[in-house]
Structures are given as structure tokens and as C-alpha cells.
Amino acid sequence: MKLTRPVRRASLVVHVAASASWLGLTLGLLALGIVATTTGSAATVEASVRAMKLFADWLLLPVAGLTLLSGLMLSLGTSWGLARHRWVYTKFWLTLATTTATVFALRPGVNAAVTAVAAGGALPDAGDVLFGPVVSLSAYLFMTVVSILKPWGLTRRGRRLREAAGRPAGTAARAGRVRETA
């Protein structure tokens, strides 16, 4: 299945916008987590972790899902393919891993922090509000670099498909087009 040019472009816009939103949400979570762990004000700690809960409950999963689905649509509907190029494959698995970590680690950690602070206690563990955003931000920045540089070449499957199409493994995806790199 190949996407038409208008559909591919629209999907690319959605994917980039969703990915940038996910990165921005993660930066916001990190800023709120830093404020929650460094402030001396109980009211500020509570406001920070409650804001983090809003981000985690209402925004992160829809944006993560949109990023994952639009990336899948682009990989399966274009010549990049899901398992043809190592950079696409890597981004897919990292996106899936960070989405899973959001559900099973980040959200429960933020919820535990909110519960403790709302009950009048102190922030139980700084890791609950800092670890998730730090790991996520590292993964998203790495995926951004990989998206731009497109390193590592073809997978074994990609080499087999290219050779089956009658093109040597080192040739450009589209014959006659030169790919410029920075």
C-alpha cells in the first residue's frame, strides 16, 4: 500500500506535530518535576504534581498514540518501510517503549506523588516525578537526531527487498534521484 502524495504529506505533518507536542509535553513535565523537587513551598509542590497529573492523564497518551499511529502509517505507506531501514525500526521500537513506559511507570509515579502530597505529606520520591521525563526526553531527542540523520542503512530485510527489485543494496531508493545530505 502506497500513500498518495497529499495523504503522505498530511500524515507527515501530523506525525511531526504530534512528535513535537510529545517532546514539548515532556519538557513541561520535566520543568514541573524540577519545581516540585526543589521548592520549599508545599503549595507549589502540590500545584506542580497536580499539573503533571493533568499532562499525564489527558495529553500524553493521545499524543503518544497519534505519534505511533502516524509513524506506522508513514512507514507502511512509503518506501521507507517499517523494517527496511534501521533508523525507522529503531524509532518504532523506541516510540512503543516510551508509550509503554508512560502507561506503566510515569503515570503511576505521578499519581503516587499527587496522592501523597494531597494527603498533606511531602513528595515521597523525587524519582516519581523526575525519572520518567528525563528518560523520555533523552529518547525523544535521540529519535529526533535519528530522524534527521537517518543512520545505519538497510536492515537484512531491506537489503533482500532491494536486491529482489534488481537494485544493488548501496543504491538510492529511487533511481535517478540524488539524495543530498548535510
Residue, then its C-alpha position, 0 to 999 in steps of 0.5 A: m500500500k502506497l500513500t498518495r502524495p497529499v495523504r503522505r504529506a498530511s500524515l507527515v505533518v501530523h506525525v511531526a506535530a504530534s512528535a513535537s507536542w510529545l517532546g514539548l509535553t515532556l519538557g513541561l513535565l520535566a520543568l514541573g518535576i524540577v519545581a516540585t523537587t526543589t521548592g520549599s513551598a508545599a503549595t507549589v509542590e502540590a500545584s506542580v504534581r497536580a499539573m503533571k497529573l493533568f499532562a499525564d492523564w489527558l495529553l500524553l497518551p493521545v499524543a503518544g498514540l497519534t505519534l505511533l499511529s502516524g509513524l506506522m502509517l508513514s512507514l507502511g505507506t512509503s518506501w521507507g518501510l517499517a523494517r527496511h531501514r534501521w533508523v525507522y525500526t529503531k524509532f518504532w521500537l523506541t516510540l512503543a517503549t516510551t508509550t509503554a513506559t508512560v502507561f506503566a511507570l510515569r503515570p503511576g509515579v505521578n499519581a503516587a506523588v499527587t496522592a501523597v502530597a494531597a494527603g498533606g505529606a511531602l513528595p515521597d520520591a523525587g524519582d516519581v516525578l523526575f525519572g520518567p521525563v528525563v528518560s523520555l526526553s533523552a529518547y525523544l531527542f535521540m529519535t529526533v537526531v535519528s530522524i534527521l540523520k537517518p543512520w545505519g542503512l538497510t536492515r537484512r530485510g531491506r537489503r533482500l527487498r532491494e536486491a529482489a527489485g534488481r537494485p544493488a543494496g548501496t543504491a538510492a531508493r529511487a533511481g535517478r534521484v540524488r539524495e543530498t545530505a548535510 
